[in-house]
C-alpha cells in the first residue's frame, strides 16, 4: 500500500472529531471503499466505541476518510466521524 499523508485540514478534523491515525489507516486498509465527489475516494468502517462523545453515550463510531491518490501517495483530504447506537444522556 502507498504511504498515507495527512493534509492540515484532515489533521484538524481528526482532532475535532476524535479520530486517531490508527483508525484512519485501518479504515483505508480494511473499510468499504465508495466513490466521493471530485474523483476522490471515501472509505468507511465501524468501530466499537461504547463510550461518551460530547456528553452522550454511543456504541459505534464510524470513521470515513476522504482521500485522493497522487504521486504514489494516499493523501487524506478530510476525515468524518459519525457516532450512533444507544445514544442517551448520562
Secondary structure by P-SEA (a helix, b strand, c coil): ccbbbbcaaaaaaaaaacccaaaaaaaaaccbbbbbcccbbbbbbbcccccccccccccbbbbbbbbbbccccccccbbbbbbbcccccc
